[in-house]
Amino acid sequence: YIPEEYSTGLAFDLDPFLISLEVNKQLWSKYKFSDVDSMHYFGAPDFKDTYNYRIGIEYKPRSHLSLLTGYFHQPSPVPDQSGRVTNYIDMDKDCFSAGAEYTFDPIAGWTKGPLKVGGSIQYQMLKGLAVDKTGVTGYTWVDQESYTVKGHAWTIGGSLSILWK
């Protein structure tokens, strides 16, 4: 499920820097249980709308080279699952990224425009979450177990962009 969302932002071109700021509102409160979930759960999941904040900086030390960095905060729309039959596991996260892109001149006879090669790395810091399920029973199980969720995530990416003739 991808919620309805609204975004606004600003960008400042301060050559050789480009700075962008964005705030995004996601309307998670409009989420409804799926047909399968509605057979097991009653009411609504009570997801809350979230505001996501982002900042990005591009630095161009040379005309063909871009160095990129960014940060965003993404709060979880999921309410505390303690004492509930449901077990939606989601955490607030702070994400930090860095990358670079190099632009090569067009290759005569092969490409119509420049060739771009890029790489990036992202670190996601997930806020710890403790859920107390003491005394919670469901329709298909006897007792639920309390749990703690925490962690970190890393992603690495690469890109190649070619405009052919």
Secondary structure, 3 states (H helix, E strand, C coil): CCCCEEEEEEEEEECCEEEEEEEEEECHHHCCCCHHHHHHCCCCCCCCCEEEEEEEEEEEEECCEEEEEEEEEECCCCCCCCCCCCCCCCCCEEEEEEEEEEEECCCCCCECCCEEEEEEEEEEEEEEEEECCCCCCCCCCCCCCCEEEEEEEEEEEEEEECCEC
